[in-house]
Amino acid sequence: MGLISGLLTLPLAPVRGVTWVAGQLAEAADRELHDPALVRVRLAALNQEYENGHLSTEAFEREEDRLLYLLHGC
């Protein structure tokens, strides 16, 4: 980037910085969401919540389907 273009685009630097940070956060969230080990941990916690009576059967099945999709359907 040349001196002139650098000076002309300087006001956009904060926007580029925020965009980069947002992209990094999105990538980290995506990695965490689709990490098989973490999905299995969430499935185990879901089963424990259901067994303790904290979840209805409908809520359990809905969340279990979502987690199994993340684990196998990605």
Secondary structure, 3 states (H helix, E strand, C coil): CCHHHHHHCHHHHHHHHHHHHHHHHHHHHHHHHHCHHHHHHHHHHHHHHHHCCCCCHHHHHHHHHHHHHHHHCC
